[in-house]
């Protein structure tokens, strides 16, 4: 696909597969770090603009790998099958020194299995599938096909205990990203009035989440005392921005500034997901909000066996931030919680202390550099 840096037979090479935008970003950071240490490694595989900018020769781009929903997966099954087998053929032809798989478990775990079965090439996996939430039956299969697993949540190491697999907690990549953002200059955001609690509203990064959660957040603001808060809504992407503005009820909206919004906010109403970790790392206390289709909720409650669903709470090991889920996610109830916690200085200080606790758990010491150390060490063992 991309012309520069096409792999040659004589150079050491690493096949990298990151099938989503987030994986592309995380892999690119790692590759840049490795390239600073050793310029002789050639990286190639599946990724996006960030990986290509880091010098990776792309066979396929993440924009072609992204799918939403089972129906699209079924419709494009033939194409994905061709990509899968083409990458196996390239691996057989080029014989990479190692294979680095980044998240994207639906594709990558199957690929790892075939690699082990056919070639025995060393397989490194960065960002574990969420086996702790569901599909714990995958753990023995992962242990049988992966040589080393680098995880980003501290409790994930214990999930693999008792299996013949080396697992390393390398810290969450958001830790370094948020720290870098905190050191940059403050960005002016449209908070409006001089007084009132700065309240971040994060309705999610998917269209279905915005449809179900944003109206709830807007109604919650209406239930709060006039002038008590200064709300600001985060639109997660340009594609979502028009609909976010339609559902905003006239509240101000920012695009592409979610992290800065969380750094400046004093409290947040945050859709469940990775955003709860980002809020905690930005030292923004929150309430966790989640609503989905009734059938999806019914099935999910029977598959996922966790006391909390917000990632920040899962890392904390308790409900550090109140969760308002499905039918419990009512504007009056959420507004009452905001009054009791966000608008009470002592309670707000306690909630902020919980964000510092989570930050400490996610940091994992050396962070991104320890990840590069591991990959470099594995490559040196191969040579």
N, C-alpha and C positions, 0 to 999 in steps of 0.2 A: 504493500500500500504506500508507505512513505519511502522515498528514494534514499535519503542520507542514512549513513551508518548501517547499511545492509550487512548482515552477519557474514563473516568469512570463515573458512574451515580452520584456519590456523589459530584464531584468537579464542580466548576463553569466553564462553557465552552463558547467559542466563535467560531462560524463557520465562517471561512474566505475563500472567493473565489477570487483568483487572477489568471486569465486565461492566462496571458502573462508574459514574462520575466521582463518587466519594472514594472508591478504590483507586481510581486514576490519580487523584490528588495525593493520597497517602503513599502510593507506590512511587510517585515522582519525587517526593521528599526523600524517601529512602535511597532512590537511585542517585539523586544529586549528591547525597552524603557519601555514597560508595564511590562515585566518580571523583570526588575530591580526594579520596584516599588512594585510589588506584584507577588509572585511566585506561588500563588495558582490557577491561571487561566490556563485552558487547551485550547489550540488552535488546531483546526483541520479543514480540508477542502481540497481545491484545491490550489496548489501553485508549487513552484520550489525548487531548491537546497538551495536558501537563506532562504526561510521560514522553510525548513526542518532543516537547521543548527541552526535556532533560536528556535527550539523545537516544531515545528508544526507537528502534525500527518497528513500525506498526504493520502487522498483517491485517488486522481488523480494528475498527474504531468503536469506542463504547457507544456512540450514538446509534450504531447499527445493532448493538447487543441489547439495548434497553427495551424491555417490554412491560406492559401494564396489564395484569389480569390473565387468567387462565385461557380465555378465548384467544388472545393474541399469541400466547405461547403455542397453542394448538395450530393456529393459522400459519405460523412461521416455523413449525417444527422441522420441515424439510431443510430449510435454510440453516438452522442451528445444527442440524445433524451434519450437513456438509462442512460447516466451520469446524465442528468437533473433529471430524476425521481428517480434515486438511491439516489442522494443528498437530494431530498425532503423526501424520506423514512427515511434516516438517521436523518434528522432534526426532523421528527415526533417521532422517537425512542429516540433520545438523548435530545430533548428539550433544545437547547442551550439558554444561558441567553441573547445573542445578536448575530446578524449576521452582519459581516463586509464584504461588497462587495467593491472590488477595481477595478475601471475602467471596462473594458471588458463588455460594455453595451449590446451587442447583446445577451449574456447569462444572465448577472446579472439583467437587468431590468425585464426580464421575470421571473427570479427566485424570485425576490423581490415581484412581483405581486402575485405569487402563495403562497409565505410565508404569506403574509398579508391575503390572502383569506382563507387559511386553518388554520393557527395557531395564527396569530396576534403577532408573535415574533418581538421584536424591530429590525429594519433594519437601519444600519448605512452605508452610501455610501461615499467612499473616491475617489476623482477624478471624477468630473462630466463629463457625456457625453457632447460633443461639441454642445449643443443645440443652442449656440449663432451663430454658423456657418450655421447650417441647422437643420431641424426637430424641430423647436420651438414648434410644436404640442405635442412633448413628455413631455413638462414641466408639464402640469396638471397631466399626468400619473405618472410622477416621484413623484410629491407632494402627490399623493394618496397612494403610496406604500412605500415611504421612510420616516423614522422618523427624520433623521438628515443627512444633506449633508455637507461634508467637501470639499471645492473647493480649487484649487491651482492657479487660475488666479484671480486677484483682481476684474475685471469687471463681473465675473460670479455671484456674489452675487446679483447684480442688475437684472440679467436675470430672477431670480425667485421672484422678488418683486411682491406683490399682491397675492401670493399663500401661502397656509397654510403649510409652510415647513420652518424649521429652517435651515439656511444656514450660514456656517462659512468659512471665508477665512483664511486658516491656513499657507499660504506661500507656495512657490514652493519648492519641495524637492531638486531641483538642486542647490538652494542657499547654503544649508549646504554642499552639495557634492563639489561644486566648491571652497567654502571657505576652506574646508579640503585639497583639492588638492593644493591650493595656499600656504598653510603652509608647504607642503612637500618640500623636496629638488628638485632642478632643474634637469631635465632629459636632457641629451644630445640628440639633434635631428639633423638629417643630413641637416642643412640649407645650407651647402656649403660655398660659398664665404663670405668674411668678410663684404662686403658692399652690399647695396640693401635692399629694404623693405621686411621684412619677410611676405610672402603672403600665408595664409592658403587656401587650396582648399578642400571643403567638398562637394562631388558630391551626397551625399545621402546614405541612409542605405538599400535601396531596389535595386534589380538587374535592374529593369526597369529605375529607376532614374539614376543609374550609366551609363547605355547605352545611355541615352538621354543627360545627363548633363555633364559628364566628358569630352567628346570630345570638347564640347563648351568651357569648362574652359581651356583646353590645348591650343585651338586656341586663346583664349583671351590672354594668356601669350605670345604667339608668336607675338601678335600685340603690345606689350609693348616695350619701348626702351630697347635695350640690356643692361643687367646689372642693370636695375632699380629695379628689384624685385628678391627675392629668394623664389620661390614657393615650397610648400611641400603639397603632397596629403594625405588625411586621408582615409584609407580603414576601413570601419565601422565594418567588421567582417571577420573571416578567410575564410568564404565561398565566400565572394566578392573579397578578395585580389588578386587571380590570374587574374580575369578579369580587376580589377583596374590597375594592372601592365601592362596588354596587351594594355590598352587604355591610358596609362600615357604619351605616347610620349617621354619616356626617363626621365621624371621628377621624382624626388625621392618620394617614398611612405613610409608611416609608418602605422603600424597596431596596434590597441589597445591603441593608444596614442592621441586620438582626443582631449581630454581635455587639456593635456599638450601642444599640438600643438596650441590650441587656446589661452592658457595663454601666450605663447611666441610670437605669431604672432602679427603683427602691423595692419593687415587688412585681411579680409577674403572674399572669394566668396563662399557663403553658400547656399546649397539647402534648399528651404523652408521647415519648420517643426520645431520640438523641438530644432534642432541644432542652430536655430537663437537665441533662448533664452539662450542656453549654451554659444554661442559666446558673447552675451551681458554681461552675468554674468562673463565671463572671461575678460571683458573690451576690447574686440576685435571688433572694428567697421567693418562693412561689407556691401556688396551688396547682396541682396536676389535673388536667381536664381530659376526659375521653368519652367520645360517643361514636358508635358505629351502627350499622344495620342490625336489627334485632336478631336475625338468623346468625350473622357473623358473631355477635356477642354470645348467643346461645352455644354455638359450637366452640368458640374460643374458651369459654369458662370450663368446658369439659376436657379440653386438650391442654391448656396452660395451667399448671398447678403452682402458682406463686401467690404469696400473701399480698404483694403489691405489684403494680404493672409499670409504674414510672421508673425509668432506669436510675434516676438519682436516688430513689428510695431503695431500689434493689441493691445498689452499691452501699448505701448507708446501713442496710440490714434491718431497716424499720421504716415506718411511715414518718420520715422526717418532715415531709411536706404533704399536707392533706390532699387526698385523692377524691375527686368527684367523678364517678364513673357511671355511664349510661343513665339510668333513671334518676340516680342521685345527683346528676349534674343539672341542677335547677338554679336559675338566676338568683332567687331569694336566698338559697342556702349558700351559694358561693359568695354573695355580697355580705352575708352575715359573717362569714369567715374572714373576709377582707377587713371588715370593721373590727373583728376581734383580734386579728394578728397584725395586719399591715398598718392599721391606724393606731396601734398601741405600741409605743416605743420599746417597752420591755419585751413584749412578745416578738416584735420584729427583730430585736437584737438576738434573741435566742434562735430564731429561724435563720438569721444570717450566720450564726456560729455553725449551724449544720452545714452550710455551704462550704465553709473552711474545712470541716471534717471530711467531706466528700472530695474536695480538691486534694487533700493529703493522701487519700486512698487511691486516687486515680493517677497521681504523679509517677509512682513507681520508680523513683530515684532518677536514673539517667535519661528516661524517656526515649526519644527518637534515637539518640546516639547508642543506647544499648541494643536497639534493634539492628542498627548497622554493624555493631560489633559481632552479633550472632551470625548474620548473613556472611560477613567477611570471614569469620572463623570457619564456617561450614565450607566455603569455597576453598580456603587454604587446606582443609582436610582432604578435599577432592583432588587438589593438585599434588 
